[in-house]
């Protein structure tokens, strides 16, 4: 049961979770996603491991909260860019705008630098990123393979970009767009 706390001016549990997520986000931005460790986060916020688990969950929940925080600015801008688009047009715009934003933001760029590249299994297994990929590209949540594929494309191109934007767009149009040009139910 949440109680207002006169010292912090709100719900103590929510404040604790937010503080833990903020510390974890700072850790990930500074040292990469692989550096996310419950003991390190607990030490950073001066609490026990049990407190971290009680208020913020385990490593997967904290990872997803961090990814949500880091993606927030990108997500809204991609939503705006794809508004009214469908099919392969929407997918291509979502991917290119997301990549442009990742590359232009120093914090996100730091996450994808050679020394900080996360274990991609962490990113590929995140249900948060898969859900965002599905929403932003207009595919449905009932096609998790397509969502995971989109995550893989974005992570790969964020880490290892194609020489120039024009060539990258051509590759996306040639190899990604055809997968979204037809209705999957049209296959025999």
N, C-alpha and C positions, 0 to 999 in steps of 0.2 A: 504494500500500500504506500503510495507516494504522499509524503508530508512536506508542506512548505517549511523551509528552514529560514529562520530569521537572520542567520549569519550570512548565508549566501543568497537569500532572496528568492528561493525557488526550491525545486525538488533536488535533494541531495544526490539521489541515485543518478538522475539525468546529468547533473553537474559533474559527477565523478566519471560517468561514461564519456562525456564530451571532453573532459580533461585527458582521459586515457587515449581517446581517438586522436586528439590534437598532438599528443606526445608521439604516438605511433606514426602519424602523418609526417611529423618533423623528422623522425628517425628514418623513415622510408625515403623521403626527399633527399636527406643528407647522405645516407649510406646504401640506398637501394632496398628493394622489396625483400631480398634474401636476408637482410639484417633484422627483419622484424622478428623479435624474440620476446616472449612474455616476461622473462626476467629483466631484460633491458628496459622494456616499457615500464615495468613495476618500479625499477630503480629510478627511472626518469621522473615519475610522478610521486615518488616517495611513499609507496604502498607495498602491500604484499601481493604475491601471485594470486592468492585467493581473492583479494579485492578486485584485481583485474578481471578474473574469471566471473566473479559475481556481477560486476557492473558492465563489462564490455564483451564477455564471452571468450571463447578460445581464439587461437591464432587465425583460423579461417574467418570467423566473424569480424575480427579486428581488421584483417586484410581487406575484406569486402567493404567495411566502413571507410577505410583509408582510400580504397579505389573509388568509392562513391564521392568522397570529398574531393579527390584530385580530378575526377571526371566532371564535377558539377558545372564548371564554366564551359567546358567543351560541349556537354550535353545540350545545354540551352541554345548555344549558337548553332549546333547541328540541327536541332529541332526547327529553329527559325529558317535555316537554309533549305531544309527538305520539305517545308510546309507546302502542301499541294502537289508534290511529286509522287509518282508511283513507279513500281517495277524497277528495271535496271537503272533508269535515270535517278531514282531516289537512292539506290544502293551506291552508285558512283559518286553522287554528290556527298552523301553521308561519309563515305570513306575519305574522299579528297579533303573535305572540310575538316574532318577529325585529324587527319595527318597534318594539315596546314597548322592547326591550332596546337597540336602536340609539339611540332617543330618550332613554333614561334614563342612558346612559353618556356622561360629558362628553367623552371622547376620540373616541368614534364620532360624537357630535353635532357636534364640531368639524370632523370630516372632511366633514360634509354642510352646513356653514354656507355662506352665500353666497360668501364669499371663498375657500373651500377646496374647493368642489365640483369633483371630478375630472372630467376629460373622460370622459363616460360610456362612450365607446367602450372605454376601458381596463377598466372594470368589466364591460361587456357581453361583451368578448372573453376574459375570464378563464375558462379551463377549470376552475379551482379553484372559483369561485363557481357555475358551472353544475353541477358535480358535487355541491357542497353543496346547491344548490337541489333537484336531483333526489333526493338521499338524504333530505333533511329533509321534502320534500313527498310522498315515496313514489312519485314517478314514476320511470321507469327511465332509465338512462343512454342507452338507445337511442332516446330522444325528446329530442334536443338542442334542438329548437325550443321545447318546453314549458319546459325548464329555463332557457333564455335569456329566455323570456317572464316567468317567475317573478322572475328577477334584475331585469329591467326594472321590474316592478311594485314590488318592494321598494325599488329605488333611487329611482324616481319618488316614491313615497309617503314615503320617508325625507327627500327633499329638499323636497318640496312636499306636506305632509300635508293631509288633508281636515279641515275645521273641527273636528270632534269624533270621538271614537272610535266612537260609535254610528253616525254617518253613514258613516264609513270602513268599518265592518263591513258596513253595508247595501250599499255599493258593491261590496265584495268578494263578498258573497253573490249579488248580482245579476249581476255581469259575469264574475267569476272562477270561482265554484263550478260553474256549468253546464258549463264546459269539462272538469271533472273528475268530473261526475256519471255520465257514461256511459263505456262501454268504447269506445275508438277503433275497435275492430274491428266494432262494431255498425253503423257507417255503410255505406251501399251505394255 
